[in-house]
Amino acid sequence: MSGERYPNCAKEREHGEEWNIIAMFFEWLSEKKRAYLARNEVSAVPYVVPVAIHLSDLMKLWHEYIGVDEAELERERRRLLDEVEKKQRE
C-alpha cells in the first residue's frame, strides 16, 4: 500500500501498535474501573462532560492526534477495497 496514494491509511498503520496499547488500557479502565475520559466545564456550576465513553470515541480523538482525516480515511479504504476486488476479478 502506497503512503502517497493512501496517506491516512499509512498514518493509521504507522501508529497501529501504539493504538493497540491505548485501546487495551482504555477498555480495561472502562470495564474494570468504570472510568471514562471527561473534561471539566467551568460555568456558574462546574460540571464534567464525557469526551470518550466508548472505544469509537477514543478512536476519533486518536485520529485527530495522529493527523488522520476520518472522512478521507474511509474514502481511501473504499478505493483500496475496490482495487483489491478489481485485481481478484482479473
C-alpha positions in Angstrom: 0.0 0.0 0.0 1.5 3.3 -1.0 1.7 6.0 1.6 1.4 8.6 -1.1 -1.8 7.1 -2.5 -3.3 6.3 0.9 -1.7 8.8 3.4 -4.3 8.4 6.1 -4.2 4.6 5.9 -0.4 4.9 6.2 -0.6 7.1 9.3 -3.0 4.8 10.9 -0.9 1.7 10.1 2.3 3.5 11.3 0.7 4.1 14.7 -1.1 0.8 15.0 1.0 -0.6 17.8 0.5 2.5 19.9 -3.2 2.4 19.3 -3.5 -1.2 20.4 -1.8 -0.4 23.7 -4.0 2.6 24.3 -7.2 0.8 23.3 -6.4 -2.2 25.6 -5.8 0.3 28.5 -9.0 2.2 27.8 -11.0 -1.0 27.7 -9.5 -2.1 31.0 -10.1 1.3 32.5 -13.8 1.4 31.5 -14.6 -2.2 32.2 -12.7 -2.8 35.5 -12.5 0.7 37.0 -15.7 2.2 35.4 -13.6 5.3 34.5 -14.0 7.3 31.3 -12.3 10.3 29.7 -14.1 13.5 30.5 -13.3 17.2 30.7 -14.2 19.9 33.2 -16.5 22.7 32.0 -16.4 25.9 34.0 -19.5 27.9 34.3 -21.7 29.1 37.2 -21.8 25.4 38.3 -18.8 23.4 37.3 -19.5 20.0 35.7 -17.8 17.3 33.6 -18.6 16.5 30.0 -17.8 13.0 28.7 -15.2 13.0 26.0 -14.7 9.3 25.4 -17.1 6.7 26.8 -16.8 4.2 24.0 -13.7 2.9 22.2 -15.0 4.6 19.0 -15.0 8.0 20.8 -11.4 7.4 21.7 -10.5 6.4 18.2 -11.8 9.7 16.9 -9.5 11.5 19.3 -6.6 9.3 18.3 -7.2 10.0 14.7 -7.2 13.7 15.4 -4.0 13.4 17.4 -2.1 11.5 14.7 -3.4 13.7 11.9 -5.8 11.3 10.2 -8.8 12.7 8.5 -11.6 10.2 9.2 -13.7 11.0 6.1 -10.7 10.7 3.8 -9.6 7.5 5.6 -12.9 6.0 4.7 -12.6 7.1 1.1 -9.0 5.6 1.0 -10.3 2.3 2.4 -13.0 2.1 -0.2 -10.6 2.9 -3.0 -8.2 0.2 -1.7 -11.0 -2.3 -1.4 -12.2 -1.5 -5.0 -8.6 -2.1 -6.2 -8.3 -5.4 -4.5 -11.7 -6.5 -5.8 -10.7 -5.5 -9.3 -7.4 -7.4 -9.1 -9.3 -10.5 -7.9 -11.6 -10.4 -11.0 -8.6 -10.2 -13.4 
